[in-house]
Amino acid sequence: LKVKVLMTIGMPDYTCRPENMECLKKCRQQVAAALQVPEDSLELSMGMSGDFEAAILMGSTNVRVGSSIFGPRPQKATEAASQ
């Protein structure tokens, strides 16, 4: 198994807080040290359509912007029933 990317999933509202991103950056440092690989050899996947600019500023090398391309996700049946 070769680790190439560490990814964080945003909050339930599809945003990611700065502390989530900082935590992933610290995890990358720890994983790189444990695997004895250069830190920059591990990519960071954080940020989505609503916060990708902030994620890039915080060091993200991958962002997920599907909602910007394809539109919002349809509601799950459980979410629609609770409204």
VENKA-V65975 format. One record per helix or strand of 2 or more residues. SS is the DSSP state (hx for helix, st for strand). FROM is the first residue (numbers start at 1). LEN is the number of residues. Records with the same first field share a line. If there is no record, write none. Layout:
# VENKA-V65975
SS: FROM-LEN, FROM-LEN
This chain:
# VENKA-V65975
st: 5-3, 43-6, 62-3
hx: 18-18, 39-3, 52-6, 66-5, 77-5
